[in-house]
Amino acid sequence: MSEKKSVRPAEAAALLGVCRDTIYVLMRSGRLRSIKAGRARLIPVTAIDQFLSADEEFAT
């Protein structure tokens, strides 16, 4: 079975160690890219990687 290419906001929150509301704030601010598929909001795993890389660059 292949790895997931996207996750739901609750799964993204668990991966990042933050609450689900924080994920929605990040999506609304544009800091975390997401797509809408029907009624579902999906976050590409690559977007999570980019978000983490951007925060690392900002911290240095």
C-alpha positions as CSV (number, residue, x, y, z in Angstrom):
1,M,0.0,0.0,0.0
2,S,1.3,3.4,-0.9
3,E,1.8,6.4,1.4
4,K,-1.0,8.9,1.8
5,K,-0.6,12.0,-0.5
6,S,-3.0,14.1,1.6
7,V,-4.5,14.2,5.1
8,R,-7.5,15.7,6.8
9,P,-7.0,18.6,9.2
10,A,-7.3,16.4,12.3
11,E,-4.5,14.1,10.9
12,A,-2.4,17.1,10.1
13,A,-2.9,18.4,13.6
14,A,-1.7,15.1,15.1
15,L,1.4,15.1,12.8
16,L,2.3,18.6,13.8
17,G,1.4,18.3,17.4
18,V,-1.1,21.1,17.5
19,C,-4.8,21.3,17.9
20,R,-7.2,21.1,14.9
21,D,-8.2,24.8,15.3
22,T,-4.6,25.8,14.8
23,I,-4.6,23.9,11.5
24,Y,-7.6,25.9,10.3
25,V,-6.0,29.2,11.4
26,L,-2.9,28.3,9.4
27,M,-5.0,27.4,6.3
28,R,-7.0,30.6,6.5
29,S,-3.8,32.7,6.8
30,G,-2.3,30.9,3.8
31,R,0.7,29.5,5.7
32,L,-0.6,25.9,5.2
33,R,-1.8,25.0,1.7
34,S,-5.0,22.9,1.4
35,I,-7.4,21.9,-1.3
36,K,-11.2,21.4,-1.2
37,A,-12.5,18.1,-2.5
38,G,-16.3,18.2,-2.3
39,R,-17.1,19.0,1.3
40,A,-13.7,17.7,2.6
41,R,-10.7,19.9,3.2
42,L,-7.4,18.0,2.4
43,I,-3.9,19.0,3.2
44,P,-1.2,17.6,0.8
45,V,1.6,16.0,2.8
46,T,4.0,18.1,0.7
47,A,2.3,21.2,2.0
48,I,3.1,20.1,5.6
49,D,6.7,19.5,4.6
50,Q,6.9,23.0,3.0
51,F,5.3,24.5,6.1
52,L,7.9,22.9,8.4
53,S,10.7,23.9,6.1
54,A,9.5,27.5,6.0
55,D,9.4,27.7,9.8
56,E,12.9,26.3,10.0
57,E,14.2,28.9,7.6
58,F,12.4,31.6,9.6
59,A,13.9,30.4,12.9
60,T,17.5,30.7,11.6
